[in-house]
Amino acid sequence: MNQEHAMDPAAAARRARYGRLPEPVRFEQMTEEVEAVPNGGANTAYDPAGSWKYYSCLALDLGL
């Protein structure tokens, strides 16, 4: 019982394009190590005059 399955042209094109799975990605290729700057760098200084920009209050937002 040797039967050959006939494939239509669309199925043959799909099989040629997606016929095998891609190579697996190793964990080492998914991660990146970056050295951290001590104390977060120079841009993390506290600015009390500018802290109002980050204040959020629902009552103030609603005008209550």
C-alpha positions in Angstrom: 0.0 0.0 0.0 2.3 2.6 -1.2 0.3 5.8 -1.7 1.8 9.1 -2.6 -0.2 12.1 -1.4 -0.7 14.7 -4.0 -0.2 18.3 -2.8 -1.8 21.3 -4.3 0.5 24.2 -5.2 -0.5 26.2 -2.2 0.3 23.4 0.2 3.6 22.8 -1.5 4.5 26.6 -1.2 3.5 26.5 2.5 5.6 23.5 3.1 8.6 25.0 1.3 8.3 28.2 3.3 7.3 26.9 6.8 8.5 23.3 6.5 10.8 23.4 9.5 11.0 25.2 12.8 13.5 27.9 13.4 16.7 27.2 15.5 16.1 27.5 19.2 17.4 30.6 20.9 19.8 30.0 23.8 19.3 31.8 27.1 22.6 33.6 26.7 21.4 35.2 23.5 18.2 36.5 25.2 20.0 38.3 28.1 22.4 41.2 28.2 24.7 42.2 31.0 25.2 45.9 31.5 27.4 47.4 34.3 25.3 49.6 36.6 26.5 53.1 37.5 26.9 53.6 41.2 24.1 55.7 42.9 22.2 55.8 39.6 24.4 58.4 37.9 24.4 62.2 38.2 20.8 62.7 37.0 19.2 61.3 40.2 19.8 64.3 42.4 16.8 65.3 44.5 15.2 68.6 43.5 12.6 69.7 46.0 11.5 72.7 43.9 10.8 70.4 41.0 9.1 67.6 43.0 5.6 69.1 42.4 5.8 67.9 38.8 5.5 64.3 40.0 2.8 64.8 42.6 -0.5 63.2 41.8 -3.7 63.5 43.8 -7.1 62.4 42.5 -8.9 65.0 44.5 -6.8 67.8 42.9 -7.2 66.2 39.5 -11.0 66.3 39.9 -10.9 69.9 41.2 -12.4 69.0 44.6 
